[in-house]
Amino acid sequence: MIAGVPGNPPIGTGAGFADQTALAFANSHHGVAPIIVMPDSLGSAGNDTECVNSPRGQAETYLTVDVPAFIRSTFGASSAIAVAGLSAGGFCALMLALASS
């Protein structure tokens, strides 16, 4: 889940209720729940990377290569990974998903 601008990764647990939704899912599926990762696509407050590789940072590579590799190696996740976002993070999620399809 990618935050918007201005924003920060944990915003999805407040406004997006991701933590409550995952807990409810786990409670109804014998403790099994999705792995929710909220990467920082900005690097610093107000640094709108638009989730692309640019002089502001290598955000696209970070989000499409580094974060999935971390998720798989750390949590043993399968190859099926979804992306979502709020506001500008929603734009990023859509753009990244379309670019990788």
mmCIF file of the C-alpha atoms, coordinates in Angstrom:
data_MODEL
# 
_entry.id   MODEL 
# 
loop_
_atom_site.group_PDB 
_atom_site.id 
_atom_site.type_symbol 
_atom_site.label_atom_id 
_atom_site.label_alt_id 
_atom_site.label_comp_id 
_atom_site.label_asym_id 
_atom_site.label_entity_id 
_atom_site.label_seq_id 
_atom_site.pdbx_PDB_ins_code 
_atom_site.Cartn_x 
_atom_site.Cartn_y 
_atom_site.Cartn_z 
_atom_site.occupancy 
_atom_site.B_iso_or_equiv 
_atom_site.pdbx_formal_charge 
_atom_site.auth_seq_id 
_atom_site.auth_comp_id 
_atom_site.auth_asym_id 
_atom_site.auth_atom_id 
_atom_site.pdbx_PDB_model_num 
ATOM 1   C CA . MET A 1 1   ? 0.000   0.000   0.000   1.00 0.00 ? 1   MET A CA 1 
ATOM 2   C CA . ILE A 1 2   ? 1.569   3.270   -1.164  1.00 0.00 ? 2   ILE A CA 1 
ATOM 3   C CA . ALA A 1 3   ? 0.809   6.529   0.637   1.00 0.00 ? 3   ALA A CA 1 
ATOM 4   C CA . GLY A 1 4   ? -0.081  9.767   -1.094  1.00 0.00 ? 4   GLY A CA 1 
ATOM 5   C CA . VAL A 1 5   ? 1.730   13.108  -1.049  1.00 0.00 ? 5   VAL A CA 1 
ATOM 6   C CA . PRO A 1 6   ? 2.080   14.520  1.522   1.00 0.00 ? 6   PRO A CA 1 
ATOM 7   C CA . GLY A 1 7   ? 1.823   11.373  3.520   1.00 0.00 ? 7   GLY A CA 1 
ATOM 8   C CA . ASN A 1 8   ? 3.674   8.558   5.146   1.00 0.00 ? 8   ASN A CA 1 
ATOM 9   C CA . PRO A 1 9   ? 3.454   4.771   4.914   1.00 0.00 ? 9   PRO A CA 1 
ATOM 10  C CA . PRO A 1 10  ? 1.390   4.098   8.069   1.00 0.00 ? 10  PRO A CA 1 
ATOM 11  C CA . ILE A 1 11  ? -1.474  6.283   6.802   1.00 0.00 ? 11  ILE A CA 1 
ATOM 12  C CA . GLY A 1 12  ? -3.128  3.141   5.408   1.00 0.00 ? 12  GLY A CA 1 
ATOM 13  C CA . THR A 1 13  ? -3.681  1.833   8.914   1.00 0.00 ? 13  THR A CA 1 
ATOM 14  C CA . GLY A 1 14  ? -5.663  4.923   9.866   1.00 0.00 ? 14  GLY A CA 1 
ATOM 15  C CA . ALA A 1 15  ? -7.620  6.229   6.920   1.00 0.00 ? 15  ALA A CA 1 
ATOM 16  C CA . GLY A 1 16  ? -7.472  2.980   4.963   1.00 0.00 ? 16  GLY A CA 1 
ATOM 17  C CA . PHE A 1 17  ? -8.247  0.639   7.895   1.00 0.00 ? 17  PHE A CA 1 
ATOM 18  C CA . ALA A 1 18  ? -5.772  -1.883  6.458   1.00 0.00 ? 18  ALA A CA 1 
ATOM 19  C CA . ASP A 1 19  ? -4.795  -3.193  9.880   1.00 0.00 ? 19  ASP A CA 1 
ATOM 20  C CA . GLN A 1 20  ? -8.394  -3.741  10.966  1.00 0.00 ? 20  GLN A CA 1 
ATOM 21  C CA . THR A 1 21  ? -9.305  -5.371  7.654   1.00 0.00 ? 21  THR A CA 1 
ATOM 22  C CA . ALA A 1 22  ? -6.314  -7.759  7.834   1.00 0.00 ? 22  ALA A CA 1 
ATOM 23  C CA . LEU A 1 23  ? -7.142  -8.685  11.435  1.00 0.00 ? 23  LEU A CA 1 
ATOM 24  C CA . ALA A 1 24  ? -10.773 -9.408  10.558  1.00 0.00 ? 24  ALA A CA 1 
ATOM 25  C CA . PHE A 1 25  ? -9.623  -11.521 7.598   1.00 0.00 ? 25  PHE A CA 1 
ATOM 26  C CA . ALA A 1 26  ? -7.183  -13.472 9.802   1.00 0.00 ? 26  ALA A CA 1 
ATOM 27  C CA . ASN A 1 27  ? -9.878  -14.041 12.429  1.00 0.00 ? 27  ASN A CA 1 
ATOM 28  C CA . SER A 1 28  ? -12.186 -15.572 9.853   1.00 0.00 ? 28  SER A CA 1 
ATOM 29  C CA . HIS A 1 29  ? -9.447  -17.620 8.082   1.00 0.00 ? 29  HIS A CA 1 
ATOM 30  C CA . HIS A 1 30  ? -7.817  -19.481 11.005  1.00 0.00 ? 30  HIS A CA 1 
ATOM 31  C CA . GLY A 1 31  ? -5.018  -16.929 11.439  1.00 0.00 ? 31  GLY A CA 1 
ATOM 32  C CA . VAL A 1 32  ? -4.049  -16.697 7.785   1.00 0.00 ? 32  VAL A CA 1 
ATOM 33  C CA . ALA A 1 33  ? -3.949  -13.150 6.470   1.00 0.00 ? 33  ALA A CA 1 
ATOM 34  C CA . PRO A 1 34  ? -2.391  -11.161 3.653   1.00 0.00 ? 34  PRO A CA 1 
ATOM 35  C CA . ILE A 1 35  ? 1.028   -9.646  4.208   1.00 0.00 ? 35  ILE A CA 1 
ATOM 36  C CA . ILE A 1 36  ? 0.628   -5.877  4.196   1.00 0.00 ? 36  ILE A CA 1 
ATOM 37  C CA . VAL A 1 37  ? 3.697   -3.812  3.356   1.00 0.00 ? 37  VAL A CA 1 
ATOM 38  C CA . MET A 1 38  ? 3.681   -0.027  3.253   1.00 0.00 ? 38  MET A CA 1 
ATOM 39  C CA . PRO A 1 39  ? 6.902   1.067   1.528   1.00 0.00 ? 39  PRO A CA 1 
ATOM 40  C CA . ASP A 1 40  ? 8.063   4.660   1.614   1.00 0.00 ? 40  ASP A CA 1 
ATOM 41  C CA . SER A 1 41  ? 7.958   5.826   -2.001  1.00 0.00 ? 41  SER A CA 1 
ATOM 42  C CA . LEU A 1 42  ? 8.865   9.418   -1.095  1.00 0.00 ? 42  LEU A CA 1 
ATOM 43  C CA . GLY A 1 43  ? 12.107  9.184   0.862   1.00 0.00 ? 43  GLY A CA 1 
ATOM 44  C CA . SER A 1 44  ? 11.378  12.496  2.571   1.00 0.00 ? 44  SER A CA 1 
ATOM 45  C CA . ALA A 1 45  ? 8.352   14.684  3.228   1.00 0.00 ? 45  ALA A CA 1 
ATOM 46  C CA . GLY A 1 46  ? 7.084   16.388  0.103   1.00 0.00 ? 46  GLY A CA 1 
ATOM 47  C CA . ASN A 1 47  ? 9.444   14.518  -2.244  1.00 0.00 ? 47  ASN A CA 1 
ATOM 48  C CA . ASP A 1 48  ? 6.826   13.516  -4.823  1.00 0.00 ? 48  ASP A CA 1 
ATOM 49  C CA . THR A 1 49  ? 8.650   10.843  -6.825  1.00 0.00 ? 49  THR A CA 1 
ATOM 50  C CA . GLU A 1 50  ? 5.526   9.934   -8.821  1.00 0.00 ? 50  GLU A CA 1 
ATOM 51  C CA . CYS A 1 51  ? 6.942   6.420   -8.396  1.00 0.00 ? 51  CYS A CA 1 
ATOM 52  C CA . VAL A 1 52  ? 9.331   6.750   -11.326 1.00 0.00 ? 52  VAL A CA 1 
ATOM 53  C CA . ASN A 1 53  ? 13.108  6.663   -11.570 1.00 0.00 ? 53  ASN A CA 1 
ATOM 54  C CA . SER A 1 54  ? 14.261  10.274  -11.677 1.00 0.00 ? 54  SER A CA 1 
ATOM 55  C CA . PRO A 1 55  ? 16.710  12.679  -10.047 1.00 0.00 ? 55  PRO A CA 1 
ATOM 56  C CA . ARG A 1 56  ? 14.402  12.536  -6.985  1.00 0.00 ? 56  ARG A CA 1 
ATOM 57  C CA . GLY A 1 57  ? 15.220  8.838   -6.533  1.00 0.00 ? 57  GLY A CA 1 
ATOM 58  C CA . GLN A 1 58  ? 14.900  5.392   -8.040  1.00 0.00 ? 58  GLN A CA 1 
ATOM 59  C CA . ALA A 1 59  ? 11.347  4.928   -6.770  1.00 0.00 ? 59  ALA A CA 1 
ATOM 60  C CA . GLU A 1 60  ? 10.116  2.649   -9.567  1.00 0.00 ? 60  GLU A CA 1 
ATOM 61  C CA . THR A 1 61  ? 13.038  0.243   -9.172  1.00 0.00 ? 61  THR A CA 1 
ATOM 62  C CA . TYR A 1 62  ? 12.631  0.321   -5.398  1.00 0.00 ? 62  TYR A CA 1 
ATOM 63  C CA . LEU A 1 63  ? 8.910   -0.477  -5.618  1.00 0.00 ? 63  LEU A CA 1 
ATOM 64  C CA . THR A 1 64  ? 9.039   -3.051  -8.436  1.00 0.00 ? 64  THR A CA 1 
ATOM 65  C CA . VAL A 1 65  ? 12.314  -4.850  -7.672  1.00 0.00 ? 65  VAL A CA 1 
ATOM 66  C CA . ASP A 1 66  ? 13.582  -4.176  -4.149  1.00 0.00 ? 66  ASP A CA 1 
ATOM 67  C CA . VAL A 1 67  ? 10.310  -4.269  -2.199  1.00 0.00 ? 67  VAL A CA 1 
ATOM 68  C CA . PRO A 1 68  ? 8.962   -7.481  -3.843  1.00 0.00 ? 68  PRO A CA 1 
ATOM 69  C CA . ALA A 1 69  ? 12.338  -9.188  -3.306  1.00 0.00 ? 69  ALA A CA 1 
ATOM 70  C CA . PHE A 1 70  ? 12.255  -8.163  0.352   1.00 0.00 ? 70  PHE A CA 1 
ATOM 71  C CA . ILE A 1 71  ? 8.672   -9.427  0.746   1.00 0.00 ? 71  ILE A CA 1 
ATOM 72  C CA . ARG A 1 72  ? 9.536   -12.793 -0.792  1.00 0.00 ? 72  ARG A CA 1 
ATOM 73  C CA . SER A 1 73  ? 12.789  -13.307 1.116   1.00 0.00 ? 73  SER A CA 1 
ATOM 74  C CA . THR A 1 74  ? 11.581  -11.995 4.481   1.00 0.00 ? 74  THR A CA 1 
ATOM 75  C CA . PHE A 1 75  ? 8.032   -13.319 4.595   1.00 0.00 ? 75  PHE A CA 1 
ATOM 76  C CA . GLY A 1 76  ? 8.189   -16.217 2.130   1.00 0.00 ? 76  GLY A CA 1 
ATOM 77  C CA . ALA A 1 77  ? 5.469   -14.650 0.006   1.00 0.00 ? 77  ALA A CA 1 
ATOM 78  C CA . SER A 1 78  ? 4.419   -16.282 -3.232  1.00 0.00 ? 78  SER A CA 1 
ATOM 79  C CA . SER A 1 79  ? 4.928   -14.638 -6.571  1.00 0.00 ? 79  SER A CA 1 
ATOM 80  C CA . ALA A 1 80  ? 1.419   -13.124 -6.380  1.00 0.00 ? 80  ALA A CA 1 
ATOM 81  C CA . ILE A 1 81  ? 1.798   -9.572  -5.108  1.00 0.00 ? 81  ILE A CA 1 
ATOM 82  C CA . ALA A 1 82  ? -0.855  -6.866  -5.283  1.00 0.00 ? 82  ALA A CA 1 
ATOM 83  C CA . VAL A 1 83  ? -0.334  -3.132  -5.062  1.00 0.00 ? 83  VAL A CA 1 
ATOM 84  C CA . ALA A 1 84  ? -2.727  -0.460  -3.779  1.00 0.00 ? 84  ALA A CA 1 
ATOM 85  C CA . GLY A 1 85  ? -2.481  3.127   -2.716  1.00 0.00 ? 85  GLY A CA 1 
ATOM 86  C CA . LEU A 1 86  ? -4.207  6.226   -1.437  1.00 0.00 ? 86  LEU A CA 1 
ATOM 87  C CA . SER A 1 87  ? -4.417  9.435   -3.480  1.00 0.00 ? 87  SER A CA 1 
ATOM 88  C CA . ALA A 1 88  ? -1.098  9.894   -5.309  1.00 0.00 ? 88  ALA A CA 1 
ATOM 89  C CA . GLY A 1 89  ? -0.207  6.410   -4.046  1.00 0.00 ? 89  GLY A CA 1 
ATOM 90  C CA . GLY A 1 90  ? -3.259  5.119   -5.912  1.00 0.00 ? 90  GLY A CA 1 
ATOM 91  C CA . PHE A 1 91  ? -1.906  6.689   -9.095  1.00 0.00 ? 91  PHE A CA 1 
ATOM 92  C CA . CYS A 1 92  ? 1.444   5.018   -8.410  1.00 0.00 ? 92  CYS A CA 1 
ATOM 93  C CA . ALA A 1 93  ? -0.212  1.653   -7.798  1.00 0.00 ? 93  ALA A CA 1 
ATOM 94  C CA . LEU A 1 94  ? -2.146  1.846   -11.059 1.00 0.00 ? 94  LEU A CA 1 
ATOM 95  C CA . MET A 1 95  ? 0.868   3.056   -13.053 1.00 0.00 ? 95  MET A CA 1 
ATOM 96  C CA . LEU A 1 96  ? 3.167   0.356   -11.639 1.00 0.00 ? 96  LEU A CA 1 
ATOM 97  C CA . ALA A 1 97  ? 0.604   -2.411  -12.173 1.00 0.00 ? 97  ALA A CA 1 
ATOM 98  C CA . LEU A 1 98  ? -0.008  -1.363  -15.777 1.00 0.00 ? 98  LEU A CA 1 
ATOM 99  C CA . ALA A 1 99  ? 3.716   -1.048  -16.484 1.00 0.00 ? 99  ALA A CA 1 
ATOM 100 C CA . SER A 1 100 ? 4.394   -4.579  -15.243 1.00 0.00 ? 100 SER A CA 1 
ATOM 101 C CA . SER A 1 101 ? 1.530   -6.244  -17.103 1.00 0.00 ? 101 SER A CA 1 
# 
